[in-house]
Amino acid sequence: MLFSIKTLADNRAILTGAQTGRRLFGKLVANAAAQVEPDPAFLDFSGIDVATSSFLRESVVAFRDYARSTLPNLYPVIANAAEPVAEELAFFLRHRGDALWACELDSAGAPINPRLLGELDEVQRATFDRVTQLGSASAPALAALTDKGSAIGATAWSNRLSNLASRGLLIERRGGKTKTFTLVLETT
């Protein structure tokens, strides 16, 4: 799924203000469709020169929160953001202790150069890094890999993994009683 932010924002290259962000949020919600399988929704910022924190808060971050609570198989990802837009979003997300996926899209529409914008706290970052190393993880598997002297059990791992999935950073798949988590975008 691909959303052209410039098209949805009436072809404007400079996006400012909470009200403008709320209008874009409404358009994103109206154009989002439920997915049968987990799928990234690329918010394509091609042609956008500047976007303010208030705009990004009311559009991108609000849409990510909406999608993760209402459309569980939709994972918003920032695509093709110019450096000033990526910097503004990263600054806003770091202030909140939050993160979003970002990438560029190649000529075929495939994601390249995946990265996180923003910041995760130490515990969430360690959990994200562990899933990155393993490629996929479940709470029981992470608990089994944890040092025996550690107090981190399957429930704590489950909470950490679910938190990252609720932010749209990990895809959650259920297989019987166990949930398995993978990265939304592959990293190299």
TANORDA-V516615 format. One record per residue. N is the residue number from 1. RES is the residue in three letters. PSI is psi in degrees with one decimal (999 if undefined). Layout:
N_RES_PSI ; N_RES_PSI
This chain:
1_MET_133.2 ; 2_LEU_127.9 ; 3_PHE_118.0 ; 4_SER_109.0 ; 5_ILE_-39.3 ; 6_LYS_-44.2 ; 7_THR_-46.1 ; 8_LEU_-22.8 ; 9_ALA_30.3 ; 10_ASP_38.3 ; 11_ASN_26.7 ; 12_ARG_141.2 ; 13_ALA_-14.1 ; 14_ILE_118.7 ; 15_LEU_115.2 ; 16_THR_153.2 ; 17_GLY_148.1 ; 18_ALA_-40.2 ; 19_GLN_-43.4 ; 20_THR_-39.8 ; 21_GLY_-41.0 ; 22_ARG_-36.3 ; 23_ARG_-43.2 ; 24_LEU_-41.3 ; 25_PHE_-46.5 ; 26_GLY_-40.1 ; 27_LYS_-38.4 ; 28_LEU_-45.0 ; 29_VAL_-43.6 ; 30_ALA_-29.6 ; 31_ASN_-7.0 ; 32_ALA_139.3 ; 33_ALA_146.1 ; 34_ALA_141.5 ; 35_GLN_143.9 ; 36_VAL_-42.4 ; 37_GLU_153.5 ; 38_PRO_133.1 ; 39_ASP_135.6 ; 40_PRO_145.1 ; 41_ALA_107.0 ; 42_PHE_121.1 ; 43_LEU_95.9 ; 44_ASP_112.0 ; 45_PHE_17.3 ; 46_SER_133.4 ; 47_GLY_-0.7 ; 48_ILE_120.6 ; 49_ASP_-39.7 ; 50_VAL_141.3 ; 51_ALA_129.6 ; 52_THR_162.1 ; 53_SER_-41.4 ; 54_SER_-39.2 ; 55_PHE_-49.0 ; 56_LEU_-38.3 ; 57_ARG_-45.9 ; 58_GLU_-14.8 ; 59_SER_-72.5 ; 60_VAL_-53.9 ; 61_VAL_-40.1 ; 62_ALA_-40.3 ; 63_PHE_-40.8 ; 64_ARG_-45.6 ; 65_ASP_-41.9 ; 66_TYR_-49.6 ; 67_ALA_-43.1 ; 68_ARG_-26.3 ; 69_SER_-23.8 ; 70_THR_-34.1 ; 71_LEU_78.9 ; 72_PRO_-18.9 ; 73_ASN_8.2 ; 74_LEU_126.0 ; 75_TYR_96.2 ; 76_PRO_135.7 ; 77_VAL_134.0 ; 78_ILE_130.1 ; 79_ALA_143.0 ; 80_ASN_37.1 ; 81_ALA_130.6 ; 82_ALA_155.6 ; 83_GLU_-44.4 ; 84_PRO_-35.1 ; 85_VAL_-46.4 ; 86_ALA_-40.9 ; 87_GLU_-44.1 ; 88_GLU_-43.8 ; 89_LEU_-43.1 ; 90_ALA_-41.9 ; 91_PHE_-46.8 ; 92_PHE_-45.8 ; 93_LEU_-40.2 ; 94_ARG_-40.7 ; 95_HIS_-33.4 ; 96_ARG_-7.5 ; 97_GLY_41.4 ; 98_ASP_168.9 ; 99_ALA_155.5 ; 100_LEU_150.3 ; 101_TRP_146.4 ; 102_ALA_154.3 ; 103_CYS_178.0 ; 104_GLU_160.8 ; 105_LEU_132.4 ; 106_ASP_-177.6 ; 107_SER_-21.5 ; 108_ALA_-0.9 ; 109_GLY_9.4 ; 110_ALA_141.8 ; 111_PRO_137.4 ; 112_ILE_158.9 ; 113_ASN_51.6 ; 114_PRO_143.6 ; 115_ARG_164.5 ; 116_LEU_136.8 ; 117_LEU_137.2 ; 118_GLY_-151.2 ; 119_GLU_142.1 ; 120_LEU_149.6 ; 121_ASP_170.8 ; 122_GLU_-43.1 ; 123_VAL_-45.9 ; 124_GLN_-38.6 ; 125_ARG_-41.7 ; 126_ALA_-39.3 ; 127_THR_-46.3 ; 128_PHE_-45.0 ; 129_ASP_-37.3 ; 130_ARG_-42.9 ; 131_VAL_-38.4 ; 132_THR_-43.9 ; 133_GLN_-42.6 ; 134_LEU_-23.8 ; 135_GLY_-35.7 ; 136_SER_151.0 ; 137_ALA_154.0 ; 138_SER_161.1 ; 139_ALA_-46.6 ; 140_PRO_-36.9 ; 141_ALA_-41.3 ; 142_LEU_-38.2 ; 143_ALA_-38.3 ; 144_ALA_-28.5 ; 145_LEU_-12.5 ; 146_THR_143.5 ; 147_ASP_140.2 ; 148_LYS_-28.0 ; 149_GLY_-8.1 ; 150_SER_148.9 ; 151_ALA_10.1 ; 152_ILE_110.1 ; 153_GLY_-175.1 ; 154_ALA_-36.6 ; 155_THR_-43.1 ; 156_ALA_-43.8 ; 157_TRP_-40.8 ; 158_SER_-43.9 ; 159_ASN_-42.5 ; 160_ARG_-45.7 ; 161_LEU_-43.1 ; 162_SER_-36.7 ; 163_ASN_-43.7 ; 164_LEU_-35.2 ; 165_ALA_-38.2 ; 166_SER_-23.3 ; 167_ARG_-5.3 ; 168_GLY_20.0 ; 169_LEU_-27.1 ; 170_LEU_145.7 ; 171_ILE_132.4 ; 172_GLU_124.9 ; 173_ARG_137.1 ; 174_ARG_132.1 ; 175_GLY_96.0 ; 176_GLY_-129.0 ; 177_LYS_-13.3 ; 178_THR_137.8 ; 179_LYS_135.8 ; 180_THR_140.6 ; 181_PHE_135.9 ; 182_THR_164.7 ; 183_LEU_145.6 ; 184_VAL_-42.9 ; 185_LEU_140.9 ; 186_GLU_138.2 ; 187_THR_156.0 ; 188_THR_999
